[in-house]
Amino acid sequence: MNLFLLAVRNVLRNRHRSVATVLAIAAGLTALNLFAGYIANVYAGLQIQAVAGERLGHLTIYKEGMLLEGKLHPKRYMFDAAEMARVRKAVEAVGGVRMVSPRISVSGMASNGNNSTIFIGEGIVAADAQVLRGALTEGAGGRLDPARQYGVAVSADLAKLLNYGVGSTLTLMTSTIDGQANAMDAQVIDVFNTGNANTNDKYLVLPFGFVQSLLDTDSAERFVVLLADASQTEVKRAELLARLQAAGFKVEIKTWQELSSFYTQVRNLFDMIFAFIASIVFVIAAMSIANTISMTVIERTREIGTLRALGLRGFGVVRLFACEALALAGAGIALGLGLTIAIATLVNRAGISYVPPNSSSAVALLVDLDWARIAGVGAVVLLLAMAAAVLPSWRAARRGIVDALSFA
């Protein structure tokens, strides 16, 4: 008879105990799989927010030293007009690059004529901004119009603070690259929510040429690169670095993960929580199976003695109980997967929303199916099930045949 089929029949001999074990495993795995699906959805949303919403792209190119000393000596670490053309040409020659866009940051005071407040902003080529945001953020704010060189997008709380609306004129004041005071008027063409409470009261998106005029420079601070395939980020970073160094540039290239500290912090936190929950679930699964197998071994000691008397070796006894443990774990995994899919579907259709910490807008509560984690968790449970069955079954297999047959 097939060993696994025999193991299944043995499991069904004590249905109440087996059902309790399967339910314990299924409940733990369902909770773990749902949390894994939730954080997978959060990670995907944060990636979109970082790449498109924060306009980081996949890679950002700086002159070497810009991140450390750029604020003290900005002019020294900027790409001038000639260098901008050379960098763009070198980057565009690399396969898999969808877009390369110059950027420049600015900060200063925004005024409506009566009141003033600080602002931070980013100069970006309007056409590049549309490519970067694309279909991932269709309908989202913060858009620029390539035909309006003085048109800017204002964050919602800043617009409310200064009583701005679409069509309003605002005055921006800052210091040029050489330290001289400068001011320019701009027109509000969009009011948008940044999604971040820390920036929603001070952030502006401005045309790249407008910021160059405001800072009195023809240079760029950095280049943002958008790739066709995000999974190639590290490969393309190495390729771009080699190509730019060969062209005579001393640059450093940062990925969007390195620049988005919020993404990194959230991911590290959720990964730690997942590991903690997983350890609890694994302990529960292992102890449940070990308890069931131990009780089964005690109850079937005489049966084990009979099998040994008929010629079954000790390893065969261990294999039999390992198969029973696998049957219990497999049933728990299957039931847990079914519950995960059902509950995830219900949650996704419920239309639940919440406001995350440090966010200025509500987001939908969605649960994805993270098949990689589901498979990994299932594999660990199966391994633990076999390990949990080995010790009690091996002890029973080592008992003398006469002793086992006379066990009461």
Secondary structure by P-SEA (a helix, b strand, c coil): ccaaaaaaaaaaccaaaaaaaaaaaaaaaaaaaaaaaaaaaaaaaaaaaaacccccccbbbbccccccccccccccccccaaaaaaaaaaaaacccccbbbbbbbbbbbbbcccbbbbbbbbbccaaaaaaaacccccccccccccccccbbbbcaaaaaaacccccbbbbbbbbcccbbbbbbcccccccccccccccccbbbbbbaaaaaaaaccccccbbbbbbccccaaaaaaaaaaaaaaaacccccccccccccaaaaaaaaaaaaaaaaaaaaaaaaaaaaaaaaaaaaaaaaaaaaaaaaaacccaaaaaaaaaaaaaaaaaaaaaaaaaaaaaaaaaaaacbbbbbcccccbbbbbccccaaaaaaaaaaaaaaaaaaaacaaaaaaaaccaaaaaacc
